[in-house]
Amino acid sequence: MKIKVIQVSKRFFWPIWAVLIVLLWFGFGGLTILLSSYFHHPVELCLFKRLTGIPCPTCGFTRGVLTMLHCHPGQAWLYNPLLFSALAFLFMATVVRFLFARSLRIQMTNTERIITWALAILLLCVNWIYVIFYVG
């Protein structure tokens, strides 16, 4: 595995469809939270949990974001550790890119790529088990 620090542009070139999906997600989540508080009735946002009765791998994210907005990052991390760890890494990478115009480039062989995917799937499964039993 080779890791290089490379020079990049400080600006991101985001596809318009990706920006729209994120804006729609925030809009839908915000509207749902507003309607939920107005009608004093909690709303189940997770369709997977509604259909199966068990939380999905990303369950706890909305509660975590709301907790983060109340300045409790430790509690937010406990709602979904893998997701908030990945977001923290992406946030730091974005800050480094904006401040220093640098990025990491990782070159892997096929074997290393397979091992990396296997570890990522294992982490996702362990996190999902944590979310099922401790976050619910």
Rosetta silent file (secondary structure, phi, psi, omega in degrees, C-alpha in Angstrom):
SEQUENCE: MKIKVIQVSKRFFWPIWAVLIVLLWFGFGGLTILLSSYFHHPVELCLFKRLTGIPCPTCGFTRGVLTMLHCHPGQAWLYNPLLFSALAFLFMATVVRFLFARSLRIQMTNTERIITWALAILLLCVNWIYVIFYVG
SCORE:     score description
SCORE:     0.000 S_00000001
   1 L     0.000  130.352  177.829    0.000    0.000    0.000 S_00000001
   2 E  -115.410  128.856  177.828    1.368    3.392   -0.977 S_00000001
   3 E  -116.525  124.448 -179.831    0.069    6.560    0.643 S_00000001
   4 E  -123.919  145.147  170.371    0.973    9.864   -0.956 S_00000001
   5 E   -96.244  122.492 -175.607    0.138   13.438   -0.064 S_00000001
   6 E  -119.213  156.759  175.750   -0.749   15.205   -3.295 S_00000001
   7 E   -81.912  131.109  179.384   -1.435   18.792   -4.313 S_00000001
   8 L  -135.947  170.731  174.068   -5.087   19.414   -5.213 S_00000001
   9 L   -71.251  146.822  178.395   -7.392   22.318   -5.864 S_00000001
  10 L   -71.036  -24.886 -177.594   -8.850   23.900   -2.732 S_00000001
  11 L   -92.706  146.017  173.018  -12.320   23.819   -4.259 S_00000001
  12 L   -92.451  148.076  173.180  -14.480   20.767   -4.646 S_00000001
  13 L  -110.061   91.810 -174.865  -16.387   20.221   -7.842 S_00000001
  14 L   -86.346  132.363  174.641  -19.628   18.753   -6.526 S_00000001
  15 L   -66.193  141.904 -176.641  -22.107   17.239   -8.976 S_00000001
  16 H   -61.455  -34.307  179.551  -25.423   19.090   -8.873 S_00000001
  17 H   -64.853  -35.783  179.616  -27.344   15.839   -8.274 S_00000001
  18 H   -68.300  -41.299  177.930  -25.307   15.172   -5.105 S_00000001
  19 H   -63.470  -42.376  179.402  -25.989   18.666   -3.775 S_00000001
  20 H   -64.446  -39.683  178.585  -29.704   18.257   -4.495 S_00000001
  21 H   -63.141  -44.229  179.703  -29.866   14.896   -2.708 S_00000001
  22 H   -64.875  -44.019  178.900  -28.200   16.350    0.394 S_00000001
  23 H   -63.434  -40.666  177.478  -30.461   19.415    0.357 S_00000001
  24 H   -65.013  -39.614  178.784  -33.557   17.251   -0.066 S_00000001
  25 H   -62.930  -47.308  178.171  -32.448   15.003    2.790 S_00000001
  26 H   -64.067  -40.659  178.561  -31.910   17.981    5.112 S_00000001
  27 H   -63.554  -45.106  179.167  -35.188   19.538    3.974 S_00000001
  28 H   -64.033  -44.666  179.105  -37.142   16.331    4.493 S_00000001
  29 H   -63.123  -44.405  178.821  -35.540   15.723    7.890 S_00000001
  30 H   -63.700  -43.815  178.658  -36.144   19.295    9.028 S_00000001
  31 H   -62.749  -41.756  179.294  -39.759   19.267    7.861 S_00000001
  32 H   -63.166  -42.828  179.520  -40.360   15.943    9.586 S_00000001
  33 H   -65.481  -41.861  178.395  -38.885   17.219   12.846 S_00000001
  34 H   -63.343  -45.547  178.850  -40.967   20.410   12.670 S_00000001
  35 H   -65.463  -37.565  178.912  -44.181   18.485   11.974 S_00000001
  36 H   -63.162  -43.830  179.695  -43.343   15.984   14.688 S_00000001
  37 H   -72.711  -32.196 -179.817  -42.890   18.704   17.292 S_00000001
  38 H   -68.203  -42.774 -178.150  -45.980   20.604   16.098 S_00000001
  39 H   -92.338    0.858  179.497  -48.278   17.558   16.345 S_00000001
  40 L    53.234   40.761  179.992  -46.494   16.133   19.448 S_00000001
  41 L  -135.794  117.325  179.856  -46.215   12.785   17.717 S_00000001
  42 L   -65.436  143.396 -178.383  -42.817   11.159   17.084 S_00000001
  43 L  -112.328  132.631  176.991  -42.215   10.151   13.474 S_00000001
  44 L   -85.242  109.044 -177.368  -40.281    7.026   12.480 S_00000001
  45 L   -80.886  -25.856 -173.620  -37.922    8.198    9.722 S_00000001
  46 L   -84.708  109.418  178.934  -36.311    4.811    9.038 S_00000001
  47 H   -65.679  -36.736  178.589  -38.320    2.871    6.464 S_00000001
  48 H   -60.628  -44.927  179.696  -36.165   -0.230    7.043 S_00000001
  49 H   -67.944  -36.567  178.747  -37.007   -0.215   10.764 S_00000001
  50 H   -64.760  -37.935 -177.910  -40.667    0.389   10.034 S_00000001
  51 H   -81.319  -37.884 -173.794  -40.805   -2.613    7.675 S_00000001
  52 H  -104.324  -22.710 -177.009  -38.577   -5.081    9.564 S_00000001
  53 L    88.162   -5.801  176.533  -38.727   -3.918   13.171 S_00000001
  54 L  -116.202  148.321 -179.483  -34.921   -3.797   13.480 S_00000001
  55 L   -66.052  148.673  175.082  -32.749   -0.716   13.058 S_00000001
  56 L   -82.201  170.662 -179.784  -30.784   -0.238    9.841 S_00000001
  57 L   -61.315  -20.808 -179.406  -26.983    0.318    9.921 S_00000001
  58 L  -102.689    4.999  178.852  -27.491    4.098    9.827 S_00000001
  59 L   -60.879  143.735 -176.783  -30.184    4.283   12.503 S_00000001
  60 L    97.576  -10.622 -176.900  -29.376    6.812   15.182 S_00000001
  61 H   -66.496  -44.210 -179.389  -27.895    9.262   12.702 S_00000001
  62 H   -64.185  -44.898  176.778  -30.751   11.792   12.901 S_00000001
  63 H   -61.611  -38.366  178.076  -30.744   11.654   16.704 S_00000001
  64 H   -64.400  -41.569  178.250  -26.968   11.995   16.600 S_00000001
  65 H   -64.442  -43.151  177.937  -27.135   15.065   14.361 S_00000001
  66 H   -63.135  -39.477  177.009  -29.707   16.661   16.662 S_00000001
  67 H   -66.261  -38.434  177.497  -27.501   15.847   19.648 S_00000001
  68 H   -63.640  -38.665  177.812  -24.506   17.304   17.816 S_00000001
  69 H   -65.561  -23.019  175.315  -26.482   20.507   17.199 S_00000001
  70 L   -91.268   14.485  175.291  -26.969   20.692   20.985 S_00000001
  71 L    63.607   43.582  174.825  -23.137   20.560   21.338 S_00000001
  72 L  -126.382   71.986 -175.305  -22.865   17.007   22.716 S_00000001
  73 H   -63.834  -33.030  178.936  -20.480   15.275   20.266 S_00000001
  74 H   -64.262  -44.065  178.223  -19.722   12.365   22.616 S_00000001
  75 H   -67.025  -37.932  177.998  -23.391   11.480   22.962 S_00000001
  76 H   -62.164  -41.505  179.528  -23.872   11.881   19.200 S_00000001
  77 H   -61.734  -35.205 -179.075  -21.002    9.450   18.585 S_00000001
  78 H   -67.563  -22.924  178.516  -22.705    6.859   20.826 S_00000001
  79 H   -69.289  -36.432  177.948  -25.787    6.835   18.572 S_00000001
  80 L  -158.656   86.424 -172.721  -23.789    5.482   15.606 S_00000001
  81 H   -58.167  -42.869 -177.111  -20.007    5.256   16.197 S_00000001
  82 H   -66.017  -44.015 -177.855  -18.969    4.137   12.707 S_00000001
  83 H   -65.783  -43.956 -179.394  -20.993    6.768   10.894 S_00000001
  84 H   -73.199  -29.178  173.930  -19.843    9.640   13.119 S_00000001
  85 H   -66.702  -43.067  177.937  -16.208    8.446   12.970 S_00000001
  86 H   -63.556  -41.346  178.588  -16.393    8.411    9.156 S_00000001
  87 H   -65.608  -37.650  177.142  -17.972   11.875    9.158 S_00000001
  88 H   -63.454  -41.990  177.717  -15.236   13.187   11.487 S_00000001
  89 H   -63.193  -45.464  179.737  -12.575   11.815    9.128 S_00000001
  90 H   -64.602  -37.311  177.234  -14.290   13.360    6.089 S_00000001
  91 H   -63.448  -45.339  179.487  -14.642   16.690    7.912 S_00000001
  92 H   -64.450  -40.459  178.896  -10.933   16.709    8.786 S_00000001
  93 H   -63.503  -38.043  178.311   -9.985   15.773    5.210 S_00000001
  94 H   -66.664  -42.682  178.502  -12.161   18.609    3.904 S_00000001
  95 H   -62.321  -44.598  178.592  -10.590   21.122    6.293 S_00000001
  96 H   -61.988  -39.688  179.600   -7.079   20.012    5.284 S_00000001
  97 H   -65.485  -44.605 -179.228   -8.039   20.328    1.619 S_00000001
  98 H   -67.800  -38.828 -176.720   -9.467   23.843    2.062 S_00000001
  99 H   -80.617  -40.612 -170.619   -6.594   25.109    4.219 S_00000001
 100 H  -117.433   -3.965 -178.065   -3.586   23.433    2.625 S_00000001
 101 L    54.961   42.455  179.339   -4.780   22.220   -0.818 S_00000001
 102 E  -126.804  153.218  178.260   -3.533   18.733    0.025 S_00000001
 103 E  -149.510  158.433  176.820   -5.152   15.313   -0.105 S_00000001
 104 E   -93.595  136.951  172.805   -4.167   11.711    0.522 S_00000001
 105 E  -119.281  123.557 -178.213   -3.957    9.280   -2.372 S_00000001
 106 E  -111.013  122.160  177.407   -3.887    5.616   -1.441 S_00000001
 107 E  -108.186  124.660 -177.169   -2.719    3.094   -4.022 S_00000001
 108 L  -125.022  151.334  171.292   -3.526   -0.549   -3.237 S_00000001
 109 L   -78.045  170.335  179.496   -2.937   -3.872   -4.878 S_00000001
 110 H   -61.572  -38.693  178.717   -5.955   -6.094   -5.583 S_00000001
 111 H   -64.198  -44.987  178.080   -5.233   -8.193   -2.475 S_00000001
 112 H   -62.877  -37.280  178.760   -5.029   -5.081   -0.287 S_00000001
 113 H   -64.943  -42.062  178.509   -8.261   -3.809   -1.809 S_00000001
 114 H   -63.822  -43.766  178.477  -10.044   -7.096   -1.001 S_00000001
 115 H   -63.581  -41.333  179.079   -8.743   -7.010    2.585 S_00000001
 116 H   -62.759  -44.239  177.943   -9.824   -3.382    2.954 S_00000001
 117 H   -64.099  -40.244  178.856  -13.342   -4.169    1.709 S_00000001
 118 H   -63.078  -42.550  177.592  -13.556   -7.188    4.029 S_00000001
 119 H   -65.805  -39.204  178.683  -12.534   -5.036    7.008 S_00000001
 120 H   -63.802  -42.788  178.725  -15.019   -2.332    6.011 S_00000001
 121 H   -66.270  -39.460  176.842  -17.846   -4.885    5.792 S_00000001
 122 H   -62.206  -45.188  177.511  -16.789   -6.368    9.156 S_00000001
 123 H   -61.030  -41.489  178.655  -16.802   -2.889   10.749 S_00000001
 124 H   -62.548  -42.695  179.449  -20.230   -2.201    9.266 S_00000001
 125 H   -65.783  -44.154  178.540  -21.604   -5.477   10.662 S_00000001
 126 H   -62.900  -43.043  177.842  -20.134   -4.877   14.132 S_00000001
 127 H   -63.128  -39.410  179.924  -21.520   -1.332   14.125 S_00000001
 128 H   -64.106  -41.420  177.012  -24.921   -2.644   13.001 S_00000001
 129 H   -61.711  -43.309  176.595  -24.961   -5.148   15.876 S_00000001
 130 H   -58.736  -46.943 -179.124  -24.105   -2.289   18.254 S_00000001
 131 H   -62.759  -41.061 -179.616  -26.925   -0.160   16.814 S_00000001
 132 H   -63.101  -46.658 -172.130  -29.445   -3.032   17.081 S_00000001
 133 H   -87.762  -28.659 -173.978  -28.660   -3.898   20.696 S_00000001
 134 H  -112.082  -22.197 -179.525  -27.676   -0.571   22.247 S_00000001
 135 H  -103.355  -48.213  175.632  -29.356    2.185   20.231 S_00000001
 136 L    64.927    0.000    0.000  -32.476    0.440   18.972 S_00000001
